[in-house]
Amino acid sequence: MLENLYQFSRSRISWLLLIIAMIAFELCALYFQHVMLLSPCVMCIYERVAMLGIAIAGIIGISQPKNSILRGLGLVGWIASSAKGLSLALEHVSYQFNPSPFNTCDIFVNFPSWAPLDQWVPWMFLPTGTCSKIVWTFLDLSMPQWLVIIFGASLVVAILFTLLQAVGLKKHHASK
């Protein structure tokens, strides 16, 4: 079974599935914003950027999944973006369930001057909502709580794929 997972982690299909999942989540976010008219907050925007980071890592990985350097860069990007997304989602949950004047998110996004995403693509990256407001739930979980699950699962899979690469590399060197 581990050998099958190892081979799957080195395949284009695994990276394609990752990219498709992240695009689907981004499309869900845009559906919530533009069809359901739910205003995204600053944390929502940062979480979207983390999702895009995972998708970009997937693009790096799918470009040459058999190339250990590109696959490694993809895995590092996937882990970093998932970890950052998980951290952001946990902070967002804190804003929702521990509201106070001292526990609030920023009013404006803080993108680097070389990438003002909120100015370049305002329909996707301009926050208009409040972080502490719960505007949607599914199965009694708010959107940030679902994002904790999504980013957490993404991080676990990324770490598993990375460990499989390390084990596969050891097996490869041992068989020589």
KOLMINU-55062 format. One record per atom (N, C-alpha, C): residue in one letter; x, z, y. Coordinates in pm, whole numbers, padded with zeros to 5 digits, always signed. Each point is the difference from the previous one (the first is absolute). Layout:
residues N
aXZY...
//
This chain:
residues 176
m+00083+00000-00119m-00083+00000+00119m+00088+00000+00126l+00105+00083+00001l+00089+00003+00116l+00067-00135+00022e+00033-00067-00109e+00061-00133+00011e-00098-00098+00066n-00127+00008-00040n-00101-00087+00063n-00016+00031+00148l-00002+00129+00035l-00008+00039+00141l+00123-00046+00077y+00116+00011-00064y+00124-00045+00063y-00008-00150+00029q-00042-00077-00098q-00011-00146+00020q-00105-00032+00106f-00111+00074-00002f-00104-00022+00101f+00054+00032+00139s+00078+00104+00013s+00054+00039+00131s+00097-00104+00055r+00051-00086-00086r+00093-00105+00042r-00069-00136+00015s-00131-00001-00014s-00073-00127+00004s-00060-00025+00138r-00025-00125+00027r-00065-00037+00127r-00143+00052+00005i-00066+00006-00114i-00141+00043-00002i-00014+00143+00049s+00094+00088-00033s-00009+00140+00046s+00008+00005+00153w+00092-00077+00056w+00014-00001+00146w-00120-00068+00065l-00052-00104-00064l-00119-00068+00054l-00119+00095+00001l-00017+00078-00106l-00110+00097-00004l+00014+00104+00111l+00123+00043+00027l+00024+00094+00109l-00040-00062+00134i+00042-00123+00024i-00034-00068+00127i-00150-00017+00012i-00065-00044-00107i-00146-00019+00003i-00071+00132+00028a+00044+00108-00062a-00063+00131+00023a+00013+00041+00147m+00119-00019+00057m+00020+00041+00140m-00081-00088+00095i-00009-00129-00029i-00083-00089+00082i-00146+00042-00011a-00044+00035-00121a-00138+00044-00019a-00028+00127+00081f+00093+00095-00001f-00019+00122+00078f-00003-00030+00150e+00087-00091+00044e+00000-00039+00143e-00133-00067+00036l-00050-00086-00087l-00128-00066+00026l-00114+00102+00003c+00007+00101-00087c-00100+00108+00004c+00003+00071+00136a+00120+00029+00047a+00014+00067+00130a-00061-00086+00111l+00027-00129-00004l-00056-00089+00103l-00152-00012-00015y-00050+00004-00123y-00145+00000-00022y-00062+00126+00061f+00062+00115-00026f-00051+00124+00058f-00001-00008+00152q+00105-00059+00056q+00012-00007+00145q-00094-00102+00063h+00000-00121-00051h-00070-00108+00069h-00141-00027-00050v-00034+00041-00120v-00134-00021-00053v-00081+00130+00005m+00059+00108-00047m-00069+00129+00004m+00015+00069+00135l+00084-00055+00085l+00024+00049+00136l+00052+00144+00004l+00088+00033-00095l+00067+00130+00000l+00130-00015+00077s+00017+00081+00102s+00118-00011+00087s+00122+00062-00066p+00109-00076-00012p+00122+00056-00059p+00072+00090+00100c+00056+00108-00051c+00076+00091+00085c+00149-00034-00009v+00081+00074+00072v+00144-00023+00000v+00056+00014-00142m-00042+00102-00073m+00050+00020-00136m-00044-00116-00091c-00122-00049+00019c-00047-00115-00078c+00092-00120+00021i+00039-00021+00124i+00087-00113+00033i+00136+00019-00066y+00056+00119+00008y+00129+00026-00066y-00011-00018-00151e-00113+00041-00058e-00021-00016-00144e-00008-00149-00036r-00061-00079+00088r-00004-00146-00021r+00141-00058-00002v+00084+00048+00091v+00138-00049+00005v+00073+00037-00129a-00025+00119-00053a+00062+00040-00126a-00046-00092-00114m-00128-00035-00001m-00051-00095-00101m+00070-00134+00014l+00017-00044+00124l+00071-00126+00021l+00145+00010-00047g+00060+00117+00019g+00135+00021-00050g+00008-00017-00151i-00100+00050-00070i-00004-00017-00146i-00016-00148-00034a-00087-00070+00073a-00019-00143-00025a+00128-00078+00026i+00071+00034+00107i+00127-00068+00030i+00102+00028-00111a+00003+00124-00048a+00088+00033-00113a-00037-00085-00121g-00130-00021-00019g-00045-00085-00110g+00045-00144+00016i+00000-00048+00123i+00047-00137+00027i+00149-00012-00030i+00074+00104+00037i+00144+00000-00033i+00018+00000-00152g-00075+00084-00069g+00012+00009-00146g-00042-00127-00071i-00106-00063+00047i-00050-00120-00068i+00091-00120+00022s+00081+00004+00107s+00084-00115+00031s+00100-00028-00113q+00056+00101-00059q+00095-00014-00112q-00004+00127-00086p-00105+00020-00079p-00013+00127-00072p+00110+00025-00104k+00069-00103-00043k+00109+00019-00096k+00132+00035+00069n+00007-00022+00132n+00120+00032+00077n-00001+00150+00030s+00099+00072-00052s+00000+00145+00012s+00008+00047+00146i+00068-00075+00085i+00011+00040+00141i-00134-00013+00071l-00065-00116-00014l-00130-00018+00066l-00107+00089-00061r+00004+00014-00132r-00096+00091-00066r+00023+00143+00049g+00127+00039+00011g+00033+00134+00050g-00045+00021+00144l+00020-00101+00084l-00047+00009+00139l-00152+00012+00004g-00067-00077-00084g-00146+00009-00008g-00045+00138-00044l+00068+00056-00099l-00036+00133-00050l+00026+00107+00106v+00114-00009+00069v+00030+00098+00106v-00104-00010+00111g-00035-00122+00040g-00103-00018+00103g-00136+00052-00044w-00031-00023-00127w-00127+00046-00057w-00005+00153+00000i+00107+00063-00045i+00004+00146-00004i-00006+00057+00142a+00081-00055+00091a+00003+00051+00138a-00135-00015+00068s-00063-00116-00015s-00130-00023+00065s-00109+00086-00063s+00004+00016-00131s-00099+00086-00068s+00017+00145+00042a+00125+00046+00006a+00026+00139+00040a-00044+00023+00144k+00031-00095+00088k-00041+00014+00140k-00152-00003+00011g-00063-00091-00073g-00147-00007+00000g-00062+00128-00051l+00056+00057-00106l-00050+00127-00054l+00015+00111+00103s+00114+00006+00065s+00024+00101+00103s-00101-00014+00116l-00022-00124+00043l-00097-00025+00108l-00142+00039-00043a-00037-00037-00122a-00135+00030-00048a-00022+00151-00011l+00102+00073-00048l-00012+00146-00008l-00014+00062+00139e+00076-00052+00096e-00012+00048+00137e-00139-00030+00056h-00051-00119-00032h-00134-00040+00045h-00107+00091-00059v+00013+00033-00127v-00094+00093-00064v+00005+00135+00071s+00118+00043+00038s+00015+00126+00072s-00075-00003+00133y+00008-00112+00070y-00073-00013+00127y-00150+00011-00022q-00048-00055-00112q-00144+00001-00026q-00050+00135-00047f+00078+00070-00082f-00051+00121-00061f+00054+00129+00061n+00093-00013+00093n+00051+00114+00075n+00001-00033+00150p-00115-00037+00054p-00001-00043+00140p+00027+00117+00095s+00081-00029+00099s+00024+00097+00106s+00063-00076+00116p-00002+00058+00118p+00064-00067+00113p+00151-00016-00019f+00057+00078-00091f+00144-00005-00023f+00037-00090-00119n-00101-00050-00071n+00022-00084-00118n-00075-00132+00021t+00055-00083+00087t-00064-00128+00030t+00103-00112-00007c-00052-00120-00019c+00090-00116-00002c+00012-00055+00142d+00092-00092+00016d+00020-00064+00131d-00122-00083+00036i-00013-00030+00127i-00108-00086+00047i+00039-00146-00014f+00129-00029+00021f+00050-00136-00007f+00103-00011-00112v+00008-00120-00060v+00103-00022-00101v+00136-00008+00067n+00102+00031-00075n+00135+00001+00053n+00086-00096-00083f-00018-00130+00025f+00079-00101-00068f+00128-00024+00078p+00105-00045-00068p+00124-00030+00073p-00022-00113+00100s+00080-00001+00106s-00017-00102+00105s+00021-00141-00055w+00079-00014-00107w+00025-00132-00057w-00111-00046-00094a-00098+00087-00028a-00112-00037-00087a-00129+00069+00044p-00050-00036+00119p-00125+00063+00046p-00122-00060-00069l-00020+00039-00125l-00106-00060-00082l-00138+00013+00063d-00023+00110+00070d-00131+00019+00064d-00023-00102+00111q+00105-00055+00057q-00015-00104+00103q-00002-00139-00063w+00078-00019-00106w+00006-00130-00066w-00126-00031-00080v-00050+00100-00071v-00116-00019-00089v-00098+00116+00022p-00063+00003+00118p-00086+00116+00031p-00120+00014-00094w-00052-00109-00054w-00116+00008-00089w+00034+00073-00130m+00129+00021-00026m+00040+00071-00121m+00072+00132+00028f+00071+00007+00114f+00088+00114+00024f-00032+00080+00127l-00113-00023+00063l-00036+00076+00119l-00095+00113-00040p+00044+00126+00016p-00087+00112-00037p-00108+00025+00105t-00119+00029-00049t-00112+00031+00091t-00076+00123-00045g+00040+00059-00111g-00072+00115-00054g+00075+00130+00015t-00060+00105-00054t+00057+00135+00005t+00041+00042-00140c+00121+00053-00012c+00056+00034-00131c-00078+00110-00073s-00054+00094+00072s-00065+00114-00064s-00144-00030-00042k-00054-00111+00044k-00139-00033-00031k-00011-00067-00138i-00087+00053-00083i-00026-00060-00132i-00115-00099+00018v+00032-00129-00012v-00101-00103+00027v-00052-00066-00127w+00064+00028-00114w-00038-00065-00125w+00044+00087-00116t-00085+00009-00102t+00038+00069-00123t-00051-00080-00119f+00068+00017-00110f-00041-00058-00127f+00036+00101-00108l-00097+00037-00082l+00018+00104-00101l+00053+00129+00063d-00053+00033+00115d+00034+00121+00076d+00145+00005+00050l+00069-00112+00000l+00136-00006+00055l+00001-00088+00124s+00069+00046+00103s+00012-00079+00122s+00102-00112-00022m+00005-00092+00094m+00094-00111-00012m+00145+00047-00012p+00047+00095+00082p+00138+00047-00018p+00024+00066-00136q-00102+00066-00054q+00017+00059-00133q+00016-00109-00106w-00074-00109+00014w+00018-00114-00090w+00138-00059+00018l+00049-00004+00123l+00133-00054+00024l+00109+00088-00061v-00023+00131-00006v+00094+00089-00069v+00008-00043-00147i-00114-00026-00061i-00003-00043-00140i+00069-00136-00016i-00032-00094+00089i+00055-00135-00010i+00152+00000+00020f+00046+00065+00108f+00144+00005+00025f+00072+00082-00107g-00064+00108-00046g+00061+00081-00106g+00014-00080-00128a-00104-00074-00039a+00007-00084-00120a+00106-00109+00017s+00005-00059+00117s+00100-00103+00029s+00141+00056-00013l+00021+00120+00052l+00131+00063-00008l+00039+00030-00145v-00095+00050-00078v+00028+00030-00141v+00038-00127-00075v-00075-00108+00021v+00030-00126-00069v+00135-00055+00046a+00029+00008+00130a+00128-00050+00051a+00117+00079-00060i-00015+00131-00010i+00105+00084-00061i+00013-00033-00148l-00112-00018-00069l+00003-00037-00142l+00074-00132-00019f-00033-00100+00082f+00067-00130-00010f+00150+00014+00028t+00035+00085+00094t+00141+00021+00033t+00072+00067-00117l-00063+00101-00058l+00060+00067-00117l+00013-00097-00117l-00098-00087-00018l+00008-00099-00107l+00119-00093+00022q+00027-00033+00125q+00116-00085+00029q+00129+00072-00037a+00007+00127+00033a+00120+00078-00032a+00020+00011-00151v-00107+00028-00073v+00008+00011-00146v+00034-00136-00059g-00063-00106+00050g+00028-00135-00049g+00143-00041+00026l+00055+00040+00115l+00138-00032+00034l+00095+00072-00095k-00029+00126-00031k+00084+00075-00094k-00005-00064-00139k-00121-00040-00044k-00014-00064-00130k+00077-00131-00003h-00008-00074+00111h+00068-00129+00009h+00152+00019-00011h+00054+00099+00071h+00145+00024-00006h+00042+00060-00135a-00087+00077-00061a+00033+00060-00130a+00005-00105-00109s-00079-00106+00013s-00005-00102-00104s+00116-00099+00010k+00079+00008+00108k+00113-00093+00017k+00121+00047-00074
//
